Amino acid sequence: MNVLITGGLGFIGSNLFNFMTKKYLNYNFVILDSETYAANEDNIDNVSGARVIKFSITERERVFKLFETYKFSHVIHLAAESHVDNSIKNPMEFVNTNIIGTINLLDACVKYGIELFYHISTDEVFGHLGPTGEFNENTPYDPRSPYSASKASSDHFVRAYHHTYGLPVIISNCSNNYGPNQHEEKLIPTIIKSIVKQTPIPIYGNGTNVRDWLFVMDHVNAIDSILHKGKIGETYCIGGGVQMSNLRLTHIICDKLDELLDYENSSRELIKFVEDRKGHDFRYAIDNSKISKSLDWSPETDFNDGIDITINYYLKKFKEHLEL
């Protein structure tokens, strides 16, 4: 395989690249990443041996030249603007990267031919849930933020290219990922950093919004299974099976760090409820039935173990703020 991983210096992409390059020694991997604020070349192993190309997928001519040069057989498309708050402030940046950039890749795939275009998306395209129910592959799209609208649009373009041009595609929609290499702007790193620095922990609204948490390496294993065993034209929903409110998650991290750092006062006292995000979806949850039955995948990481790994990673990263 000649595999292009877009967004390979980001959170999920770097974990995927590090896993794939160790498992598939006979594959050729190329990372394409514009190296925005959320990407970091230090995230990937053996940087000197990695083939990393740095420009944006919005640069259409350069995308085509890349495909002409490397003759990719498979594309794993992870490159995206993903922070909902940023999408509310600057929707056009999300339109350009998540929609136009995806179309550039699709057009290059049609022109030069590939065996698979694997598009990785989010459960946020489905909107939100009330107290019960779960998203699955048949859930109607109902995006409610500029970010999720841009991802929903890219999903539709991927399917359209499959039906119109016969492009071999697969889509997966995942729940909230957590683990090493995630940018500090996301919820779990923000909580950990706030506790380490003993600054307020900002929680939107009253903290009752619920998310389905998926450890990043479980997601990587799902991507691996879909890449090699997934059916062309299909969609797979990937969830962690761990649903909890943002406040409950914060309490767990506070208590674990208090024990690790031997704090006398509870870090829960740092929690500060802030004005809720505009259009904040109440709850996400994913039904894993299809990928479990058809590809024999299910999340393997116990949440307690996964959050411990994550906490230890960020403690090391933020150690300059500690007085040890």
C-alpha positions as CSV (number, residue, x, y, z in Angstrom):
1,M,0.0,0.0,0.0
2,N,1.0,3.6,-0.7
3,V,-1.0,5.4,2.0
4,L,-1.6,9.1,2.4
5,I,-2.7,10.2,5.9
6,T,-4.0,13.7,5.9
7,G,-3.7,15.5,9.2
8,G,-1.1,13.0,10.3
9,L,0.6,15.4,12.7
10,G,-2.7,16.0,14.7
11,F,-4.2,14.1,17.6
12,I,-5.8,11.1,16.0
13,G,-3.6,11.2,12.9
14,S,-0.3,11.0,14.8
15,N,-1.5,8.1,17.0
16,L,-2.6,6.3,13.8
17,F,0.7,6.9,12.0
18,N,2.8,5.7,14.9
19,F,0.7,2.6,15.2
20,M,0.6,1.8,11.4
21,T,4.3,2.3,10.8
22,K,5.1,-0.2,13.4
23,K,2.5,-2.8,12.3
24,Y,2.9,-2.5,8.6
25,L,6.6,-2.3,7.8
26,N,6.0,-3.0,4.1
27,Y,3.6,-0.1,3.6
28,N,4.7,3.4,2.4
29,F,3.2,6.2,4.4
30,V,3.1,9.9,3.6
31,I,1.7,12.5,5.9
32,L,0.1,15.6,4.5
33,D,-0.4,18.3,7.2
34,S,-0.5,22.1,7.1
35,E,0.9,22.0,10.7
36,T,-1.6,24.5,12.1
37,Y,-1.6,25.3,15.9
38,A,-3.3,21.9,16.6
39,A,-0.5,19.8,14.9
40,N,3.0,19.0,16.1
41,E,5.7,17.1,14.4
42,D,6.9,15.9,17.8
43,N,3.7,13.8,18.0
44,I,5.1,11.3,15.5
45,D,7.8,8.7,16.1
46,N,11.0,8.6,14.0
47,V,10.5,12.0,12.5
48,S,13.6,11.8,10.4
49,G,12.3,8.7,8.7
50,A,8.8,9.9,8.2
51,R,7.7,11.4,4.9
52,V,6.0,14.6,5.9
53,I,4.6,17.0,3.4
54,K,3.6,20.4,4.8
55,F,0.9,22.3,3.0
56,S,-2.9,22.7,3.2
57,I,-5.4,20.5,1.5
58,T,-7.0,23.8,0.3
59,E,-4.1,24.2,-2.1
60,R,-5.6,22.4,-5.0
61,E,-2.7,22.4,-7.5
62,R,-0.3,21.1,-4.8
63,V,-2.7,18.4,-3.9
64,F,-2.9,17.2,-7.5
65,K,0.9,17.3,-7.8
66,L,1.3,15.2,-4.6
67,F,-1.0,12.5,-6.0
68,E,0.9,12.5,-9.3
69,T,4.2,12.1,-7.5
70,Y,3.3,9.4,-5.0
71,K,0.6,7.4,-6.7
72,F,-1.3,6.7,-3.6
73,S,-3.4,3.5,-3.4
74,H,-5.2,4.5,-0.2
75,V,-6.1,7.8,1.5
76,I,-7.0,8.1,5.1
77,H,-8.5,11.6,5.4
78,L,-8.3,13.1,8.9
79,A,-7.2,16.7,8.2
80,A,-9.9,19.0,9.5
81,E,-10.6,22.1,11.6
82,S,-12.3,20.5,14.6
83,H,-12.8,23.0,17.5
84,V,-16.4,23.9,17.7
85,D,-15.8,27.2,19.5
86,N,-13.4,28.3,16.7
87,S,-16.1,27.3,14.1
88,I,-18.5,29.7,15.8
89,K,-16.0,32.5,15.6
90,N,-14.8,31.8,12.1
91,P,-17.0,29.5,10.0
92,M,-15.3,30.2,6.7
93,E,-12.0,28.6,7.9
94,F,-14.0,25.4,8.5
95,V,-15.7,25.7,5.1
96,N,-12.4,26.1,3.3
97,T,-10.6,23.2,5.0
98,N,-13.3,20.7,5.8
99,I,-15.4,21.1,2.6
100,I,-13.2,22.6,-0.1
101,G,-10.1,20.7,1.1
102,T,-12.0,17.4,1.0
103,I,-13.3,18.1,-2.5
104,N,-9.7,18.8,-3.7
105,L,-8.7,15.4,-2.4
106,L,-11.7,13.7,-3.9
107,D,-11.0,15.3,-7.3
108,A,-7.4,14.1,-7.1
109,C,-8.5,10.6,-6.2
110,V,-10.8,10.5,-9.2
111,K,-8.1,11.8,-11.6
112,Y,-5.3,9.6,-10.5
113,G,-7.3,6.5,-9.2
114,I,-7.1,4.9,-5.8
115,E,-8.3,1.7,-4.2
116,L,-9.9,3.5,-1.2
117,F,-10.7,6.9,0.1
118,Y,-11.4,6.5,3.8
119,H,-13.1,9.6,5.2
120,I,-13.1,10.0,9.0
121,S,-15.9,12.1,10.4
122,T,-17.7,12.9,13.7
123,D,-20.9,11.9,15.4
124,E,-21.7,15.6,15.7
125,V,-23.2,15.5,12.1
126,F,-26.2,13.7,13.7
127,G,-27.1,16.6,15.9
128,H,-27.9,15.8,19.5
129,L,-29.8,13.4,21.6
130,G,-32.2,13.7,24.6
131,P,-31.8,11.6,27.7
132,T,-32.1,8.4,25.8
133,G,-31.2,6.8,22.5
134,E,-28.0,6.4,20.4
135,F,-26.7,7.4,17.0
136,N,-26.3,4.7,14.4
137,E,-25.5,4.5,10.7
138,N,-29.1,5.3,9.8
139,T,-29.5,8.3,11.9
140,P,-30.6,11.4,9.8
141,Y,-28.1,14.2,9.6
142,D,-28.9,17.3,11.7
143,P,-25.7,19.3,12.3
144,R,-26.1,22.2,14.7
145,S,-22.8,24.0,14.7
146,P,-20.6,25.4,11.8
147,Y,-18.1,22.7,12.6
148,S,-20.6,19.8,12.4
149,A,-22.3,21.4,9.3
150,S,-18.9,21.5,7.5
151,K,-18.2,17.8,8.4
152,A,-21.8,16.8,7.3
153,S,-21.2,18.6,4.0
154,S,-17.9,16.7,3.5
155,D,-19.6,13.4,4.3
156,H,-22.2,14.1,1.7
157,F,-19.6,15.0,-0.9
158,V,-17.7,11.8,-0.2
159,R,-20.9,9.7,-0.8
160,A,-21.8,11.8,-3.9
161,Y,-18.4,11.0,-5.4
162,H,-18.9,7.3,-4.7
163,H,-22.3,7.3,-6.5
164,T,-21.4,9.8,-9.3
165,Y,-17.9,8.8,-10.2
166,G,-17.6,5.3,-8.7
167,L,-14.9,6.4,-6.3
168,P,-14.3,3.6,-3.7
169,V,-15.0,5.3,-0.3
170,I,-15.8,4.4,3.3
171,I,-16.9,6.8,6.0
172,S,-16.7,6.4,9.8
173,N,-18.3,8.7,12.4
174,C,-16.6,8.6,15.8
175,S,-17.5,9.9,19.3
176,N,-15.3,12.1,21.4
177,N,-11.7,10.9,21.5
178,Y,-9.3,11.3,24.4
179,G,-5.7,10.3,25.0
180,P,-2.1,11.5,24.3
181,N,-1.2,14.1,21.7
182,Q,-4.5,16.0,21.9
183,H,-4.3,19.8,21.7
184,E,-4.6,21.6,25.0
185,E,-7.7,23.5,23.9
186,K,-9.9,20.3,24.3
187,L,-11.8,19.5,27.4
188,I,-9.7,16.9,29.1
189,P,-6.3,18.6,28.6
190,T,-7.9,21.9,29.7
191,I,-9.1,20.3,33.0
192,I,-5.7,18.7,33.7
193,K,-3.8,21.9,32.9
194,S,-6.1,24.0,35.1
195,I,-5.6,21.6,38.0
196,V,-1.8,21.6,37.6
197,K,-1.7,25.4,37.4
198,Q,-4.4,25.7,40.1
199,T,-6.5,28.0,37.9
200,P,-10.3,27.9,37.4
201,I,-11.6,24.9,35.4
202,P,-14.1,26.3,32.9
203,I,-17.2,24.2,32.5
204,Y,-20.0,25.2,30.1
205,G,-23.4,25.8,31.5
206,N,-24.2,23.5,34.4
207,G,-21.9,20.7,33.2
208,T,-24.8,18.2,32.5
209,N,-24.0,17.8,28.7
210,V,-23.1,14.2,28.1
211,R,-20.4,12.8,25.8
212,D,-19.5,9.3,24.6
213,W,-15.7,8.9,25.3
214,L,-13.5,6.8,23.0
215,F,-9.8,6.2,23.8
216,V,-7.7,7.2,20.9
217,M,-6.0,3.9,20.5
218,D,-9.3,2.1,20.4
219,H,-10.3,4.4,17.6
220,V,-7.0,3.7,15.8
221,N,-7.7,0.0,16.0
222,A,-11.1,0.6,14.5
223,I,-9.6,2.6,11.7
224,D,-7.2,-0.2,11.0
225,S,-10.0,-2.7,10.9
226,I,-12.1,-0.5,8.6
227,L,-9.2,0.2,6.3
228,H,-8.5,-3.5,5.7
229,K,-11.9,-5.2,6.2
230,G,-14.5,-2.4,5.7
231,K,-17.0,-2.7,2.8
232,I,-16.8,-0.1,0.0
233,G,-19.6,2.4,0.2
234,E,-20.4,1.7,3.8
235,T,-20.5,3.9,6.9
236,Y,-19.4,2.7,10.3
237,C,-20.1,4.4,13.7
238,I,-17.4,4.2,16.3
239,G,-18.2,4.9,20.0
240,G,-16.3,4.3,23.2
241,G,-19.4,3.1,25.2
242,V,-18.5,5.4,28.0
243,Q,-21.2,8.1,28.5
244,M,-20.9,10.7,31.2
245,S,-21.6,14.3,31.9
246,N,-18.8,16.9,31.6
247,L,-19.2,17.6,35.3
248,R,-18.8,13.9,36.2
249,L,-15.7,13.7,34.0
250,T,-14.2,16.7,35.7
251,H,-14.8,15.3,39.1
252,I,-13.1,12.0,38.2
253,I,-10.0,13.9,36.9
254,C,-9.9,16.2,39.9
255,D,-10.0,13.3,42.3
256,K,-7.3,11.4,40.5
257,L,-5.0,14.4,40.3
258,D,-5.6,15.3,44.0
259,E,-4.4,11.8,44.9
260,L,-1.4,11.8,42.5
261,L,-0.2,15.2,43.5
262,D,-1.1,14.9,47.2
263,Y,-3.2,18.1,47.1
264,E,-4.7,19.0,50.5
265,N,-7.7,20.9,49.1
266,S,-10.0,19.3,46.6
267,S,-9.5,20.5,43.0
268,R,-13.2,20.4,42.6
269,E,-13.2,23.8,44.2
270,L,-11.5,25.1,41.0
271,I,-14.6,24.3,38.9
272,K,-16.1,27.5,37.4
273,F,-19.3,27.3,35.4
274,V,-19.2,29.7,32.4
275,E,-21.7,30.9,29.9
276,D,-22.8,28.0,27.8
277,R,-21.6,27.5,24.3
278,K,-23.9,28.7,21.6
279,G,-26.0,25.9,20.2
280,H,-24.4,23.4,22.7
281,D,-25.6,19.9,21.9
282,F,-26.9,18.1,25.0
283,R,-25.9,14.5,24.5
284,Y,-24.0,12.3,22.1
285,A,-23.9,8.5,22.2
286,I,-23.1,5.8,19.5
287,D,-24.4,2.4,18.9
288,N,-21.4,0.2,17.9
289,S,-23.5,-2.8,16.7
290,K,-22.6,-2.6,13.1
291,I,-18.8,-2.4,13.4
292,S,-18.9,-5.0,16.2
293,K,-20.9,-7.5,14.2
294,S,-19.3,-7.0,10.7
295,L,-15.7,-6.2,11.7
296,D,-15.4,-7.8,15.1
297,W,-14.3,-4.5,16.7
298,S,-15.2,-3.1,20.1
299,P,-13.5,-0.7,22.4
300,E,-11.0,-2.6,24.6
301,T,-9.6,0.2,26.9
302,D,-11.3,0.5,30.3
303,F,-12.0,4.2,30.9
304,N,-10.2,4.1,34.2
305,D,-7.0,2.9,32.5
306,G,-7.4,5.2,29.5
307,I,-7.9,8.3,31.7
308,D,-4.9,7.3,33.8
309,I,-2.7,7.1,30.6
310,T,-4.0,10.5,29.5
311,I,-3.5,12.1,32.9
312,N,0.1,10.8,33.1
313,Y,0.9,12.0,29.6
314,Y,-0.3,15.6,30.4
315,L,1.3,15.7,33.8
316,K,4.6,15.0,32.1
317,K,3.8,17.7,29.5
318,F,2.8,20.3,32.0
319,K,5.5,19.4,34.6
320,E,7.1,22.8,34.3
321,H,4.1,24.2,36.2
322,L,4.6,21.8,39.1
323,E,6.8,22.5,42.2
324,L,8.2,19.0,42.7
